[in-house]
Amino acid sequence: MTLIHFLLCYDHAAGRLLSRREFRNADEAAAAYADMEQEHLGDRHLEIVLVGADSIETIMQTHGNYFRDESEPLYLPTTVG
């Protein structure tokens, strides 16, 4: 399995993914992550993560909160049935 690195930037205030970059080289991915963290230092609304998997589809399953449909509510109510 080839590991692909995905650099994600999620805006919690807006409730949406701002950017997604794909890397095949781990060193380039780590450098881009460090650059983005430095660029947005102190921005409490942004979450910047670097994750690896075999495909973006896997990341969408394991980190689905970053890829949710923007028409869905941010918090789903709990129902007792």
PDB file of N, CA, C and O in Angstrom, chain B, residues numbered from 101:
ATOM      1  N   MET B 101       0.846  -1.184   0.000  1.00  0.00           N
ATOM      2  CA  MET B 101       0.000   0.000   0.000  1.00  0.00           C
ATOM      3  C   MET B 101       0.890   1.246   0.000  1.00  0.00           C
ATOM      4  O   MET B 101       1.822   1.354   0.797  1.00  0.00           O
ATOM      5  N   THR B 102       0.595   2.165  -0.887  1.00  0.00           N
ATOM      6  CA  THR B 102       1.289   3.441  -0.940  1.00  0.00           C
ATOM      7  C   THR B 102       0.572   4.422  -0.029  1.00  0.00           C
ATOM      8  O   THR B 102      -0.641   4.608  -0.133  1.00  0.00           O
ATOM      9  N   LEU B 103       1.322   5.044   0.857  1.00  0.00           N
ATOM     10  CA  LEU B 103       0.736   6.010   1.781  1.00  0.00           C
ATOM     11  C   LEU B 103       0.705   7.381   1.119  1.00  0.00           C
ATOM     12  O   LEU B 103       1.718   7.875   0.623  1.00  0.00           O
ATOM     13  N   ILE B 104      -0.466   7.975   1.123  1.00  0.00           N
ATOM     14  CA  ILE B 104      -0.658   9.332   0.613  1.00  0.00           C
ATOM     15  C   ILE B 104      -0.935  10.219   1.818  1.00  0.00           C
ATOM     16  O   ILE B 104      -1.707   9.850   2.703  1.00  0.00           O
ATOM     17  N   HIS B 105      -0.312  11.378   1.851  1.00  0.00           N
ATOM     18  CA  HIS B 105      -0.483  12.314   2.961  1.00  0.00           C
ATOM     19  C   HIS B 105      -1.436  13.419   2.521  1.00  0.00           C
ATOM     20  O   HIS B 105      -1.328  13.956   1.419  1.00  0.00           O
ATOM     21  N   PHE B 106      -2.368  13.744   3.407  1.00  0.00           N
ATOM     22  CA  PHE B 106      -3.352  14.784   3.122  1.00  0.00           C
ATOM     23  C   PHE B 106      -3.245  15.865   4.186  1.00  0.00           C
ATOM     24  O   PHE B 106      -3.357  15.587   5.380  1.00  0.00           O
ATOM     25  N   LEU B 107      -3.031  17.087   3.749  1.00  0.00           N
ATOM     26  CA  LEU B 107      -2.968  18.244   4.627  1.00  0.00           C
ATOM     27  C   LEU B 107      -4.323  18.930   4.552  1.00  0.00           C
ATOM     28  O   LEU B 107      -4.726  19.425   3.499  1.00  0.00           O
ATOM     29  N   LEU B 108      -5.017  18.953   5.678  1.00  0.00           N
ATOM     30  CA  LEU B 108      -6.361  19.509   5.736  1.00  0.00           C
ATOM     31  C   LEU B 108      -6.378  20.746   6.615  1.00  0.00           C
ATOM     32  O   LEU B 108      -5.726  20.785   7.658  1.00  0.00           O
ATOM     33  N   CYS B 109      -7.118  21.745   6.196  1.00  0.00           N
ATOM     34  CA  CYS B 109      -7.326  22.946   7.003  1.00  0.00           C
ATOM     35  C   CYS B 109      -8.829  23.142   7.140  1.00  0.00           C
ATOM     36  O   CYS B 109      -9.529  23.408   6.162  1.00  0.00           O
ATOM     37  N   TYR B 110      -9.310  23.006   8.369  1.00  0.00           N
ATOM     38  CA  TYR B 110     -10.747  23.075   8.640  1.00  0.00           C
ATOM     39  C   TYR B 110     -11.045  24.312   9.474  1.00  0.00           C
ATOM     40  O   TYR B 110     -10.371  24.577  10.469  1.00  0.00           O
ATOM     41  N   ASP B 111     -12.051  25.061   9.065  1.00  0.00           N
ATOM     42  CA  ASP B 111     -12.483  26.269   9.770  1.00  0.00           C
ATOM     43  C   ASP B 111     -13.701  25.923  10.616  1.00  0.00           C
ATOM     44  O   ASP B 111     -14.791  25.710  10.085  1.00  0.00           O
ATOM     45  N   HIS B 112     -13.514  25.868  11.932  1.00  0.00           N
ATOM     46  CA  HIS B 112     -14.620  25.522  12.828  1.00  0.00           C
ATOM     47  C   HIS B 112     -15.674  26.627  12.872  1.00  0.00           C
ATOM     48  O   HIS B 112     -16.857  26.333  13.039  1.00  0.00           O
ATOM     49  N   ALA B 113     -15.276  27.878  12.726  1.00  0.00           N
ATOM     50  CA  ALA B 113     -16.238  28.978  12.746  1.00  0.00           C
ATOM     51  C   ALA B 113     -17.180  28.909  11.550  1.00  0.00           C
ATOM     52  O   ALA B 113     -18.381  29.146  11.680  1.00  0.00           O
ATOM     53  N   ALA B 114     -16.628  28.582  10.391  1.00  0.00           N
ATOM     54  CA  ALA B 114     -17.440  28.485   9.168  1.00  0.00           C
ATOM     55  C   ALA B 114     -18.057  27.101   9.005  1.00  0.00           C
ATOM     56  O   ALA B 114     -19.012  26.929   8.247  1.00  0.00           O
ATOM     57  N   GLY B 115     -17.510  26.107   9.720  1.00  0.00           N
ATOM     58  CA  GLY B 115     -18.032  24.752   9.614  1.00  0.00           C
ATOM     59  C   GLY B 115     -17.731  24.091   8.281  1.00  0.00           C
ATOM     60  O   GLY B 115     -18.545  23.335   7.749  1.00  0.00           O
ATOM     61  N   ARG B 116     -16.527  24.391   7.738  1.00  0.00           N
ATOM     62  CA  ARG B 116     -16.209  23.797   6.434  1.00  0.00           C
ATOM     63  C   ARG B 116     -14.705  23.635   6.250  1.00  0.00           C
ATOM     64  O   ARG B 116     -13.897  24.298   6.901  1.00  0.00           O
ATOM     65  N   LEU B 117     -14.365  22.738   5.347  1.00  0.00           N
ATOM     66  CA  LEU B 117     -12.982  22.498   4.977  1.00  0.00           C
ATOM     67  C   LEU B 117     -12.517  23.622   4.058  1.00  0.00           C
ATOM     68  O   LEU B 117     -13.135  23.876   3.024  1.00  0.00           O
ATOM     69  N   LEU B 118     -11.436  24.292   4.430  1.00  0.00           N
ATOM     70  CA  LEU B 118     -10.918  25.390   3.618  1.00  0.00           C
ATOM     71  C   LEU B 118      -9.959  24.908   2.540  1.00  0.00           C
ATOM     72  O   LEU B 118      -9.944  25.432   1.426  1.00  0.00           O
ATOM     73  N   SER B 119      -9.157  23.900   2.883  1.00  0.00           N
ATOM     74  CA  SER B 119      -8.199  23.429   1.888  1.00  0.00           C
ATOM     75  C   SER B 119      -7.837  21.971   2.137  1.00  0.00           C
ATOM     76  O   SER B 119      -7.918  21.457   3.253  1.00  0.00           O
ATOM     77  N   ARG B 120      -7.434  21.333   1.044  1.00  0.00           N
ATOM     78  CA  ARG B 120      -6.970  19.943   1.081  1.00  0.00           C
ATOM     79  C   ARG B 120      -5.839  19.819   0.074  1.00  0.00           C
ATOM     80  O   ARG B 120      -6.013  20.095  -1.113  1.00  0.00           O
ATOM     81  N   ARG B 121      -4.674  19.398   0.563  1.00  0.00           N
ATOM     82  CA  ARG B 121      -3.522  19.188  -0.318  1.00  0.00           C
ATOM     83  C   ARG B 121      -3.063  17.750  -0.168  1.00  0.00           C
ATOM     84  O   ARG B 121      -3.109  17.179   0.922  1.00  0.00           O
ATOM     85  N   GLU B 122      -2.627  17.180  -1.258  1.00  0.00           N
ATOM     86  CA  GLU B 122      -2.210  15.777  -1.301  1.00  0.00           C
ATOM     87  C   GLU B 122      -0.711  15.706  -1.580  1.00  0.00           C
ATOM     88  O   GLU B 122      -0.189  16.424  -2.433  1.00  0.00           O
ATOM     89  N   PHE B 123      -0.030  14.824  -0.844  1.00  0.00           N
ATOM     90  CA  PHE B 123       1.416  14.649  -1.002  1.00  0.00           C
ATOM     91  C   PHE B 123       1.753  13.174  -1.083  1.00  0.00           C
ATOM     92  O   PHE B 123       1.174  12.357  -0.367  1.00  0.00           O
ATOM     93  N   ARG B 124       2.676  12.841  -1.941  1.00  0.00           N
ATOM     94  CA  ARG B 124       3.204  11.474  -2.029  1.00  0.00           C
ATOM     95  C   ARG B 124       4.537  11.361  -1.285  1.00  0.00           C
ATOM     96  O   ARG B 124       5.024  10.260  -1.029  1.00  0.00           O
ATOM     97  N   ASN B 125       5.115  12.504  -0.945  1.00  0.00           N
ATOM     98  CA  ASN B 125       6.397  12.549  -0.272  1.00  0.00           C
ATOM     99  C   ASN B 125       6.188  13.009   1.173  1.00  0.00           C
ATOM    100  O   ASN B 125       5.662  14.097   1.406  1.00  0.00           O
ATOM    101  N   ALA B 126       6.595  12.192   2.136  1.00  0.00           N
ATOM    102  CA  ALA B 126       6.366  12.483   3.558  1.00  0.00           C
ATOM    103  C   ALA B 126       7.098  13.743   4.019  1.00  0.00           C
ATOM    104  O   ALA B 126       6.559  14.516   4.811  1.00  0.00           O
ATOM    105  N   ASP B 127       8.314  13.956   3.531  1.00  0.00           N
ATOM    106  CA  ASP B 127       9.071  15.142   3.934  1.00  0.00           C
ATOM    107  C   ASP B 127       8.411  16.422   3.431  1.00  0.00           C
ATOM    108  O   ASP B 127       8.342  17.414   4.156  1.00  0.00           O
ATOM    109  N   GLU B 128       7.929  16.400   2.196  1.00  0.00           N
ATOM    110  CA  GLU B 128       7.225  17.569   1.659  1.00  0.00           C
ATOM    111  C   GLU B 128       5.934  17.828   2.424  1.00  0.00           C
ATOM    112  O   GLU B 128       5.583  18.978   2.689  1.00  0.00           O
ATOM    113  N   ALA B 129       5.235  16.765   2.776  1.00  0.00           N
ATOM    114  CA  ALA B 129       3.992  16.896   3.543  1.00  0.00           C
ATOM    115  C   ALA B 129       4.266  17.517   4.911  1.00  0.00           C
ATOM    116  O   ALA B 129       3.547  18.419   5.342  1.00  0.00           O
ATOM    117  N   ALA B 130       5.297  17.037   5.587  1.00  0.00           N
ATOM    118  CA  ALA B 130       5.638  17.557   6.917  1.00  0.00           C
ATOM    119  C   ALA B 130       6.056  19.025   6.843  1.00  0.00           C
ATOM    120  O   ALA B 130       5.702  19.817   7.716  1.00  0.00           O
ATOM    121  N   ALA B 131       6.803  19.384   5.809  1.00  0.00           N
ATOM    122  CA  ALA B 131       7.227  20.779   5.636  1.00  0.00           C
ATOM    123  C   ALA B 131       6.024  21.683   5.363  1.00  0.00           C
ATOM    124  O   ALA B 131       5.937  22.781   5.915  1.00  0.00           O
ATOM    125  N   ALA B 132       5.105  21.233   4.524  1.00  0.00           N
ATOM    126  CA  ALA B 132       3.902  22.019   4.220  1.00  0.00           C
ATOM    127  C   ALA B 132       3.038  22.180   5.461  1.00  0.00           C
ATOM    128  O   ALA B 132       2.465  23.245   5.691  1.00  0.00           O
ATOM    129  N   TYR B 133       2.946  21.115   6.268  1.00  0.00           N
ATOM    130  CA  TYR B 133       2.192  21.170   7.526  1.00  0.00           C
ATOM    131  C   TYR B 133       2.813  22.210   8.462  1.00  0.00           C
ATOM    132  O   TYR B 133       2.097  23.039   9.024  1.00  0.00           O
ATOM    133  N   ALA B 134       4.124  22.173   8.630  1.00  0.00           N
ATOM    134  CA  ALA B 134       4.807  23.134   9.496  1.00  0.00           C
ATOM    135  C   ALA B 134       4.599  24.564   9.003  1.00  0.00           C
ATOM    136  O   ALA B 134       4.371  25.472   9.802  1.00  0.00           O
ATOM    137  N   ASP B 135       4.678  24.762   7.697  1.00  0.00           N
ATOM    138  CA  ASP B 135       4.458  26.090   7.119  1.00  0.00           C
ATOM    139  C   ASP B 135       3.044  26.592   7.393  1.00  0.00           C
ATOM    140  O   ASP B 135       2.852  27.748   7.768  1.00  0.00           O
ATOM    141  N   MET B 136       2.058  25.719   7.205  1.00  0.00           N
ATOM    142  CA  MET B 136       0.669  26.125   7.411  1.00  0.00           C
ATOM    143  C   MET B 136       0.396  26.410   8.886  1.00  0.00           C
ATOM    144  O   MET B 136      -0.307  27.364   9.218  1.00  0.00           O
ATOM    145  N   GLU B 137       0.953  25.581   9.767  1.00  0.00           N
ATOM    146  CA  GLU B 137       0.802  25.821  11.212  1.00  0.00           C
ATOM    147  C   GLU B 137       1.392  27.187  11.575  1.00  0.00           C
ATOM    148  O   GLU B 137       0.779  27.944  12.328  1.00  0.00           O
ATOM    149  N   GLN B 138       2.559  27.499  11.053  1.00  0.00           N
ATOM    150  CA  GLN B 138       3.209  28.778  11.339  1.00  0.00           C
ATOM    151  C   GLN B 138       2.395  29.937  10.771  1.00  0.00           C
ATOM    152  O   GLN B 138       2.233  30.970  11.421  1.00  0.00           O
ATOM    153  N   GLU B 139       1.887  29.758   9.563  1.00  0.00           N
ATOM    154  CA  GLU B 139       1.107  30.811   8.896  1.00  0.00           C
ATOM    155  C   GLU B 139      -0.160  31.151   9.679  1.00  0.00           C
ATOM    156  O   GLU B 139      -0.585  32.306   9.698  1.00  0.00           O
ATOM    157  N   HIS B 140      -0.760  30.161  10.319  1.00  0.00           N
ATOM    158  CA  HIS B 140      -2.028  30.377  11.014  1.00  0.00           C
ATOM    159  C   HIS B 140      -1.885  30.303  12.536  1.00  0.00           C
ATOM    160  O   HIS B 140      -2.858  30.057  13.249  1.00  0.00           O
ATOM    161  N   LEU B 141      -0.681  30.516  13.014  1.00  0.00           N
ATOM    162  CA  LEU B 141      -0.412  30.485  14.440  1.00  0.00           C
ATOM    163  C   LEU B 141      -1.340  31.450  15.174  1.00  0.00           C
ATOM    164  O   LEU B 141      -1.416  32.630  14.832  1.00  0.00           O
ATOM    165  N   GLY B 142      -2.036  30.946  16.173  1.00  0.00           N
ATOM    166  CA  GLY B 142      -2.921  31.786  16.966  1.00  0.00           C
ATOM    167  C   GLY B 142      -4.346  31.863  16.456  1.00  0.00           C
ATOM    168  O   GLY B 142      -5.204  32.435  17.130  1.00  0.00           O
ATOM    169  N   ASP B 143      -4.624  31.309  15.295  1.00  0.00           N
ATOM    170  CA  ASP B 143      -5.992  31.325  14.778  1.00  0.00           C
ATOM    171  C   ASP B 143      -6.742  30.149  15.387  1.00  0.00           C
ATOM    172  O   ASP B 143      -6.603  29.010  14.942  1.00  0.00           O
ATOM    173  N   ARG B 144      -7.519  30.433  16.386  1.00  0.00           N
ATOM    174  CA  ARG B 144      -8.192  29.388  17.166  1.00  0.00           C
ATOM    175  C   ARG B 144      -9.334  28.712  16.426  1.00  0.00           C
ATOM    176  O   ARG B 144      -9.802  27.652  16.844  1.00  0.00           O
ATOM    177  N   HIS B 145      -9.786  29.312  15.334  1.00  0.00           N
ATOM    178  CA  HIS B 145     -10.899  28.730  14.577  1.00  0.00           C
ATOM    179  C   HIS B 145     -10.440  27.654  13.599  1.00  0.00           C
ATOM    180  O   HIS B 145     -11.248  26.849  13.136  1.00  0.00           O
ATOM    181  N   LEU B 146      -9.154  27.638  13.286  1.00  0.00           N
ATOM    182  CA  LEU B 146      -8.653  26.698  12.290  1.00  0.00           C
ATOM    183  C   LEU B 146      -8.045  25.469  12.942  1.00  0.00           C
ATOM    184  O   LEU B 146      -7.357  25.552  13.960  1.00  0.00           O
ATOM    185  N   GLU B 147      -8.314  24.339  12.332  1.00  0.00           N
ATOM    186  CA  GLU B 147      -7.681  23.085  12.716  1.00  0.00           C
ATOM    187  C   GLU B 147      -6.906  22.587  11.504  1.00  0.00           C
ATOM    188  O   GLU B 147      -7.469  22.384  10.429  1.00  0.00           O
ATOM    189  N   ILE B 148      -5.626  22.398  11.693  1.00  0.00           N
ATOM    190  CA  ILE B 148      -4.757  21.950  10.616  1.00  0.00           C
ATOM    191  C   ILE B 148      -4.244  20.570  10.980  1.00  0.00           C
ATOM    192  O   ILE B 148      -3.639  20.376  12.034  1.00  0.00           O
ATOM    193  N   VAL B 149      -4.493  19.612  10.095  1.00  0.00           N
ATOM    194  CA  VAL B 149      -4.085  18.237  10.369  1.00  0.00           C
ATOM    195  C   VAL B 149      -3.391  17.644   9.151  1.00  0.00           C
ATOM    196  O   VAL B 149      -3.680  17.996   8.008  1.00  0.00           O
ATOM    197  N   LEU B 150      -2.474  16.740   9.432  1.00  0.00           N
ATOM    198  CA  LEU B 150      -1.799  15.980   8.392  1.00  0.00           C
ATOM    199  C   LEU B 150      -2.085  14.516   8.672  1.00  0.00           C
ATOM    200  O   LEU B 150      -1.682  13.984   9.706  1.00  0.00           O
ATOM    201  N   VAL B 151      -2.775  13.870   7.757  1.00  0.00           N
ATOM    202  CA  VAL B 151      -3.161  12.473   7.930  1.00  0.00           C
ATOM    203  C   VAL B 151      -2.725  11.669   6.713  1.00  0.00           C
ATOM    204  O   VAL B 151      -2.599  12.200   5.610  1.00  0.00           O
ATOM    205  N   GLY B 152      -2.501  10.393   6.932  1.00  0.00           N
ATOM    206  CA  GLY B 152      -2.064   9.541   5.841  1.00  0.00           C
ATOM    207  C   GLY B 152      -2.958   8.329   5.677  1.00  0.00           C
ATOM    208  O   GLY B 152      -3.468   7.776   6.652  1.00  0.00           O
ATOM    209  N   ALA B 153      -3.141   7.926   4.438  1.00  0.00           N
ATOM    210  CA  ALA B 153      -3.957   6.754   4.109  1.00  0.00           C
ATOM    211  C   ALA B 153      -3.686   6.358   2.674  1.00  0.00           C
ATOM    212  O   ALA B 153      -2.871   6.970   1.984  1.00  0.00           O
ATOM    213  N   ASP B 154      -4.384   5.321   2.238  1.00  0.00           N
ATOM    214  CA  ASP B 154      -4.219   4.854   0.865  1.00  0.00           C
ATOM    215  C   ASP B 154      -4.989   5.691  -0.146  1.00  0.00           C
ATOM    216  O   ASP B 154      -4.687   5.651  -1.339  1.00  0.00           O
ATOM    217  N   SER B 155      -5.994   6.462   0.323  1.00  0.00           N
ATOM    218  CA  SER B 155      -6.819   7.253  -0.597  1.00  0.00           C
ATOM    219  C   SER B 155      -7.583   8.321   0.165  1.00  0.00           C
ATOM    220  O   SER B 155      -7.705   8.260   1.388  1.00  0.00           O
ATOM    221  N   ILE B 156      -8.097   9.300  -0.569  1.00  0.00           N
ATOM    222  CA  ILE B 156      -8.931  10.331   0.048  1.00  0.00           C
ATOM    223  C   ILE B 156     -10.240   9.723   0.538  1.00  0.00           C
ATOM    224  O   ILE B 156     -10.826  10.213   1.503  1.00  0.00           O
ATOM    225  N   GLU B 157     -10.698   8.673  -0.108  1.00  0.00           N
ATOM    226  CA  GLU B 157     -11.940   8.020   0.327  1.00  0.00           C
ATOM    227  C   GLU B 157     -11.778   7.441   1.736  1.00  0.00           C
ATOM    228  O   GLU B 157     -12.703   7.512   2.545  1.00  0.00           O
ATOM    229  N   THR B 158     -10.625   6.878   2.024  1.00  0.00           N
ATOM    230  CA  THR B 158     -10.366   6.364   3.366  1.00  0.00           C
ATOM    231  C   THR B 158     -10.369   7.501   4.379  1.00  0.00           C
ATOM    232  O   THR B 158     -10.956   7.373   5.454  1.00  0.00           O
ATOM    233  N   ILE B 159      -9.722   8.605   4.046  1.00  0.00           N
ATOM    234  CA  ILE B 159      -9.695   9.764   4.951  1.00  0.00           C
ATOM    235  C   ILE B 159     -11.108  10.291   5.165  1.00  0.00           C
ATOM    236  O   ILE B 159     -11.452  10.696   6.275  1.00  0.00           O
ATOM    237  N   MET B 160     -11.924  10.293   4.127  1.00  0.00           N
ATOM    238  CA  MET B 160     -13.300  10.771   4.260  1.00  0.00           C
ATOM    239  C   MET B 160     -14.105   9.871   5.199  1.00  0.00           C
ATOM    240  O   MET B 160     -15.040  10.337   5.849  1.00  0.00           O
ATOM    241  N   GLN B 161     -13.754   8.602   5.272  1.00  0.00           N
ATOM    242  CA  GLN B 161     -14.428   7.690   6.199  1.00  0.00           C
ATOM    243  C   GLN B 161     -13.906   7.862   7.616  1.00  0.00           C
ATOM    244  O   GLN B 161     -14.687   7.904   8.567  1.00  0.00           O
ATOM    245  N   THR B 162     -12.584   7.963   7.763  1.00  0.00           N
ATOM    246  CA  THR B 162     -12.007   8.031   9.101  1.00  0.00           C
ATOM    247  C   THR B 162     -12.065   9.423   9.717  1.00  0.00           C
ATOM    248  O   THR B 162     -12.040   9.559  10.940  1.00  0.00           O
ATOM    249  N   HIS B 163     -12.142  10.446   8.892  1.00  0.00           N
ATOM    250  CA  HIS B 163     -12.177  11.834   9.363  1.00  0.00           C
ATOM    251  C   HIS B 163     -13.359  12.565   8.714  1.00  0.00           C
ATOM    252  O   HIS B 163     -13.220  13.681   8.215  1.00  0.00           O
ATOM    253  N   GLY B 164     -14.496  11.922   8.735  1.00  0.00           N
ATOM    254  CA  GLY B 164     -15.680  12.427   8.046  1.00  0.00           C
ATOM    255  C   GLY B 164     -16.151  13.792   8.498  1.00  0.00           C
ATOM    256  O   GLY B 164     -16.802  14.505   7.734  1.00  0.00           O
ATOM    257  N   ASN B 165     -15.830  14.173   9.737  1.00  0.00           N
ATOM    258  CA  ASN B 165     -16.275  15.475  10.224  1.00  0.00           C
ATOM    259  C   ASN B 165     -15.697  16.626   9.397  1.00  0.00           C
ATOM    260  O   ASN B 165     -16.283  17.708   9.364  1.00  0.00           O
ATOM    261  N   TYR B 166     -14.573  16.416   8.736  1.00  0.00           N
ATOM    262  CA  TYR B 166     -13.994  17.456   7.895  1.00  0.00           C
ATOM    263  C   TYR B 166     -14.692  17.561   6.540  1.00  0.00           C
ATOM    264  O   TYR B 166     -14.536  18.559   5.837  1.00  0.00           O
ATOM    265  N   PHE B 167     -15.453  16.543   6.177  1.00  0.00           N
ATOM    266  CA  PHE B 167     -16.035  16.465   4.834  1.00  0.00           C
ATOM    267  C   PHE B 167     -17.557  16.436   4.842  1.00  0.00           C
ATOM    268  O   PHE B 167     -18.176  16.094   3.834  1.00  0.00           O
ATOM    269  N   ARG B 168     -18.151  16.784   5.945  1.00  0.00           N
ATOM    270  CA  ARG B 168     -19.605  16.701   6.035  1.00  0.00           C
ATOM    271  C   ARG B 168     -20.259  17.635   5.027  1.00  0.00           C
ATOM    272  O   ARG B 168     -19.666  18.622   4.591  1.00  0.00           O
ATOM    273  N   ASP B 169     -21.475  17.307   4.673  1.00  0.00           N
ATOM    274  CA  ASP B 169     -22.271  18.137   3.772  1.00  0.00           C
ATOM    275  C   ASP B 169     -22.589  19.437   4.510  1.00  0.00           C
ATOM    276  O   ASP B 169     -23.094  19.405   5.632  1.00  0.00           O
ATOM    277  N   GLU B 170     -22.296  20.580   3.886  1.00  0.00           N
ATOM    278  CA  GLU B 170     -22.510  21.859   4.547  1.00  0.00           C
ATOM    279  C   GLU B 170     -23.981  22.150   4.832  1.00  0.00           C
ATOM    280  O   GLU B 170     -24.287  23.058   5.605  1.00  0.00           O
ATOM    281  N   SER B 171     -24.893  21.398   4.222  1.00  0.00           N
ATOM    282  CA  SER B 171     -26.310  21.599   4.504  1.00  0.00           C
ATOM    283  C   SER B 171     -26.731  20.893   5.790  1.00  0.00           C
ATOM    284  O   SER B 171     -27.815  21.151   6.314  1.00  0.00           O
ATOM    285  N   GLU B 172     -25.879  20.000   6.302  1.00  0.00           N
ATOM    286  CA  GLU B 172     -26.182  19.314   7.555  1.00  0.00           C
ATOM    287  C   GLU B 172     -25.924  20.249   8.729  1.00  0.00           C
ATOM    288  O   GLU B 172     -25.035  21.098   8.658  1.00  0.00           O
ATOM    289  N   PRO B 173     -26.697  20.103   9.816  1.00  0.00           N
ATOM    290  CA  PRO B 173     -26.419  20.936  11.004  1.00  0.00           C
ATOM    291  C   PRO B 173     -25.073  20.554  11.605  1.00  0.00           C
ATOM    292  O   PRO B 173     -24.616  19.421  11.451  1.00  0.00           O
ATOM    293  N   LEU B 174     -24.447  21.495  12.284  1.00  0.00           N
ATOM    294  CA  LEU B 174     -23.163  21.226  12.918  1.00  0.00           C
ATOM    295  C   LEU B 174     -23.305  20.199  14.043  1.00  0.00           C
ATOM    296  O   LEU B 174     -22.424  19.362  14.238  1.00  0.00           O
ATOM    297  N   TYR B 175     -24.398  20.264  14.768  1.00  0.00           N
ATOM    298  CA  TYR B 175     -24.616  19.335  15.874  1.00  0.00           C
ATOM    299  C   TYR B 175     -25.955  18.666  15.691  1.00  0.00           C
ATOM    300  O   TYR B 175     -26.980  19.333  15.556  1.00  0.00           O
ATOM    301  N   LEU B 176     -25.946  17.366  15.685  1.00  0.00           N
ATOM    302  CA  LEU B 176     -27.181  16.620  15.525  1.00  0.00           C
ATOM    303  C   LEU B 176     -27.804  16.377  16.897  1.00  0.00           C
ATOM    304  O   LEU B 176     -27.105  15.946  17.813  1.00  0.00           O
ATOM    305  N   PRO B 177     -29.091  16.640  17.062  1.00  0.00           N
ATOM    306  CA  PRO B 177     -29.721  16.423  18.371  1.00  0.00           C
ATOM    307  C   PRO B 177     -29.804  14.942  18.679  1.00  0.00           C
ATOM    308  O   PRO B 177     -29.954  14.110  17.784  1.00  0.00           O
ATOM    309  N   THR B 178     -29.706  14.633  19.949  1.00  0.00           N
ATOM    310  CA  THR B 178     -29.850  13.259  20.400  1.00  0.00           C
ATOM    311  C   THR B 178     -31.316  12.980  20.662  1.00  0.00           C
ATOM    312  O   THR B 178     -31.997  13.761  21.327  1.00  0.00           O
ATOM    313  N   THR B 179     -31.796  11.875  20.144  1.00  0.00           N
ATOM    314  CA  THR B 179     -33.192  11.517  20.377  1.00  0.00           C
ATOM    315  C   THR B 179     -33.244  10.261  21.218  1.00  0.00           C
ATOM    316  O   THR B 179     -32.408   9.368  21.081  1.00  0.00           O
ATOM    317  N   VAL B 180     -34.222  10.202  22.078  1.00  0.00           N
ATOM    318  CA  VAL B 180     -34.432   9.016  22.912  1.00  0.00           C
ATOM    319  C   VAL B 180     -35.677   8.343  22.375  1.00  0.00           C
ATOM    320  O   VAL B 180     -36.724   8.972  22.222  1.00  0.00           O
ATOM    321  N   GLY B 181     -35.549   7.050  22.090  1.00  0.00           N
ATOM    322  CA  GLY B 181     -36.654   6.461  21.408  1.00  0.00           C
ATOM    323  C   GLY B 181     -37.259   5.316  22.013  1.00  0.00           C
ATOM    324  O   GLY B 181     -38.216   4.764  21.471  1.00  0.00           O
TER     325      GLY B 181
END
